[in-house]
Amino acid sequence: MDCLKCKRTFEKEDLLASMSGSIMGDEYTDVYFLCPVCRVFTVAHWRDNFTGTETMEVSGPVEESAGMERVRLIRQCPEPWDKKCRCEAHIEYFGNSLD
């Protein structure tokens, strides 16, 4: 994946956080990449609706301060990859929309 602003290819260490949740039976995962060159986030949004087709959309660039707020929220959860987690961070991140 490349930075949406400067087109630099992300390295493994550029992935700062990800969060998964289940909404109406579908799995949603957002992945935050911070570009060390232009200091903006690119966010990959994965959706699995269990029909055999997984989709991914990319959004951004997101200003570093706004992206870091989301990263801080995600990091409050000890298991952000657990789509069944119902901690305060998951609830806030997904706007109280989890199954």
Buried (B, 14 or more C-beta within 10 A) or exposed (E): EEBBBEEBEBEEEBBBBBBBBBBEEBBBBBBBBBBEEBBBBBBBEBBBEEEEEEEEEEEBBBEBEEBBEBBEBBEEBEEBEBBEBEBEBBBEBBEEEBE
